[in-house]
Amino acid sequence: MLFNKLNNWLKSSVRLLLTAFICGLLFISSAYPAQAVTSSATDSEVSLNKVQKETDDVAKSNPRGIKETTKKAQGGLNAVQGGADKDKMVSPEDTNATTVKEKAASFLDNLK
């Protein structure tokens, strides 16, 4: 009888400690998210400031017409960002990955 009470008390204590540990772990993991270490904040901040400045200029003026928007969009990726960070973007030609279409064709060829 005493052994059963002690066993039940130990089980409930371990459950309580395990629950508290998991809750603490979840809190810490949500309070301190992983940070991207591949780039520094100052690299992207420069281009973001340029985009913000242009956005502020457009907001202060009259709305752009379709011709002006089209002309601005021809200079880069889009009407707002322009050509900023165009060299940093990855195009399909720059990658050496296989596409879904190629994988499907390879799979179908293997079935024959």
C-alpha positions in Angstrom: 0.0 0.0 0.0 2.8 2.4 1.0 4.7 1.4 -2.1 1.7 2.2 -4.4 1.3 5.6 -2.8 5.0 6.4 -3.2 4.9 5.1 -6.8 1.9 7.3 -7.6 3.5 10.3 -6.0 6.7 9.8 -8.0 4.8 9.4 -11.2 2.8 12.6 -10.6 6.0 14.5 -9.6 7.8 13.4 -12.8 4.8 14.4 -14.9 4.7 17.8 -13.2 8.4 18.4 -13.8 8.2 17.2 -17.4 5.2 19.4 -18.1 7.0 22.4 -16.5 10.2 21.7 -18.5 8.3 21.4 -21.8 6.3 24.6 -21.1 9.5 26.4 -20.3 11.2 25.1 -23.4 8.2 26.2 -25.5 8.3 29.7 -23.9 12.0 30.1 -24.5 11.8 28.9 -28.1 9.0 31.4 -28.9 10.6 34.2 -27.0 13.9 33.9 -28.7 13.3 32.9 -32.4 16.1 31.9 -34.6 17.9 34.7 -36.4 19.0 34.6 -40.0 22.8 34.7 -39.9 23.3 34.7 -43.7 23.0 38.4 -44.1 23.5 41.4 -41.9 20.7 43.9 -41.3 22.7 46.8 -42.8 23.0 45.2 -46.2 19.3 45.1 -46.9 18.6 48.3 -44.9 20.2 50.4 -47.6 17.9 49.2 -50.4 14.9 49.2 -48.1 15.6 52.9 -47.3 15.7 53.6 -51.0 12.3 51.9 -51.5 10.8 53.7 -48.5 12.0 57.1 -49.8 10.5 56.5 -53.2 7.3 55.3 -51.6 7.1 58.5 -49.5 7.7 60.6 -52.6 4.9 58.8 -54.5 2.6 59.1 -51.5 3.1 62.9 -51.3 2.4 63.4 -55.0 -0.7 62.8 -57.2 -1.3 59.1 -58.1 0.6 57.8 -61.0 -1.0 57.2 -64.3 -0.8 54.0 -66.2 1.8 55.3 -68.6 4.1 56.5 -65.8 3.7 53.3 -63.9 4.4 51.2 -67.0 7.5 53.4 -67.7 8.7 53.0 -64.2 8.1 49.2 -64.2 10.2 48.8 -67.3 13.3 49.9 -65.5 13.4 47.0 -63.1 11.6 44.2 -61.3 8.5 46.3 -60.5 7.2 49.9 -60.3 8.2 50.3 -56.6 11.4 48.4 -56.2 12.9 49.2 -59.6 16.1 47.4 -60.2 17.1 47.2 -56.6 18.8 43.9 -55.6 18.3 42.5 -59.1 21.7 41.0 -59.0 21.0 39.2 -55.8 17.9 37.4 -57.1 18.1 33.9 -58.3 16.8 33.1 -61.7 15.9 29.6 -63.0 19.0 29.7 -65.2 21.3 30.2 -62.2 20.1 27.0 -60.4 21.1 23.5 -61.2 18.0 21.9 -59.6 15.7 19.6 -61.5 12.2 20.8 -62.2 9.0 18.9 -61.4 8.5 18.4 -65.1 12.0 16.8 -65.5 11.4 14.6 -62.4 8.0 13.5 -63.8 9.6 12.7 -67.2 12.4 10.8 -65.6 9.9 8.8 -63.4 7.7 8.0 -66.4 10.8 6.9 -68.4 11.8 4.6 -65.6 8.3 3.0 -65.7 8.7 2.0 -69.4 
